[in-house]
Every structure is written in C-alpha cells, then in structure tokens.
Amino acid sequence: MKFLINQAIGIEQGDDVLFSDFADGGEMWTGSGARERRKLITFASPFKSEPAVHVALSLWDMDSATNARADVTAEKITPNGFEIVFRTWADTRVARVRVRWMALGEVFHEDDWQDVY
C-alpha cells in the first residue's frame, strides 16, 4: 500500500492512442514483427515521488478471426513520467489501441521548503 503523507495530492490523467496499424499494414495488424508498443508519457508537472499509475484499454480494435490477447501496463514510473506498454502475442491481430491512464501522488506545494516554482 502506498501512503500519501503530503498536504498536496495531485492527479493527472490522459487518453493516448498507442498505434493504428490497420491503415498501413503495421506489425500489430499483420501479426508479424514486434508485438510490443511503448509510449513515453511526461507529466505536465513532476510529482514529489513516484506516483501510483493506473492504465486501462479505452479502445481496442481487433480482428475477430483471431484470439484476443492483450497485456497493458505502466513501466519505468518516475516523478516525471512513465511508459505505457501494450503487448500481444501469437496470432492476435490488433488494428489500433488507445489507453486511458491516471497518475496519483504527492505534489509540490507553495509552502514546501524547496524552490520548485
């Protein structure tokens, strides 16, 4: 469990398209090549420490003739940002993916003893 002991708590969120491979025959759609995509998310303002980050699929457009397989996660979380990672495998063909995310954590406050503004 992450305990937040700061007087200022921040929440930042977004909804980002990771890829759209069906229009140009990309690897996720053809089912060959790299089966992982990463996208770096940079926060508008840094958190005091690593925030808690939640990611979820908000759009998944896939081929109905193959099995549906997906793994979406947040990796390399820092106070400045993180990477969204989407993976699939085997015969799954994915046309496009959009991921919604939310970061929650301690943020700097004007009463902090640090000069952060």
SVG drawing of the C-alpha trace seen along z (x, -y; Angstrom):
<svg xmlns="http://www.w3.org/2000/svg" viewBox="-15 -30 30 48">
<polyline fill="none" stroke="black" stroke-width="0.4" points="0.0,0.0 1.2,-3.5 0.7,-6.1 0.4,-9.7 1.7,-12.0 1.8,-15.3 -0.6,-18.2 -0.8,-18.4 -2.0,-15.5 -2.1,-15.6 -3.9,-13.7 -3.0,-13.8 -4.8,-11.7 -4.8,-11.2 -6.1,-9.1 -3.5,-8.3 -3.5,-6.4 -0.6,-3.9 -0.9,-2.8 -3.2,-2.5 -1.7,0.2 -4.6,1.4 -4.4,-1.5 -0.8,-0.9 -0.3,2.8 1.7,2.3 3.1,5.2 0.3,5.4 -2.2,5.8 -0.2,8.2 0.7,10.4 4.4,10.4 7.3,8.5 7.4,6.6 4.4,7.4 5.0,4.7 4.5,1.0 5.7,-1.6 4.8,-5.3 6.5,-7.7 4.1,-9.9 5.6,-13.0 3.7,-14.7 2.8,-18.4 4.4,-19.0 6.6,-16.5 5.3,-14.6 7.4,-14.7 8.0,-10.9 6.8,-8.1 3.0,-8.3 0.6,-5.4 -0.2,-4.9 -3.3,-3.1 -3.6,-2.2 -6.6,-0.6 -7.6,0.0 -10.1,-2.6 -10.2,-1.4 -9.1,2.0 -9.9,2.6 -9.0,6.2 -9.6,8.8 -12.5,11.1 -10.9,14.1 -8.1,14.4 -7.8,14.9 -8.0,11.8 -4.8,11.4 -3.5,8.2 -1.3,7.0 -1.2,3.3 0.8,1.9 2.8,-1.1 6.6,-0.7 9.6,-2.9 7.5,-5.1 9.3,-8.2 8.2,-11.6 8.4,-13.0 6.5,-10.3 6.2,-6.7 5.9,-4.3 2.7,-2.7 3.4,0.8 1.0,2.8 1.8,6.4 0.1,9.1 1.3,12.5 0.7,15.5 -2.0,15.0 -3.7,11.9 -4.2,9.1 -4.8,5.7 -5.8,2.7 -5.5,0.0 -5.2,-0.7 -5.9,-3.7 -5.0,-3.7 -6.5,-5.8 -4.2,-6.5 -4.3,-8.2 -1.4,-9.1 -2.0,-10.0 0.7,-11.1 2.2,-13.7 3.0,-17.0 5.0,-20.1 3.2,-22.9 4.0,-26.6 4.6,-26.0 7.3,-23.4 10.8,-24.4 12.1,-23.7 12.2,-26.2 10.1,-24.3 8.2,-27.1"/>
</svg>
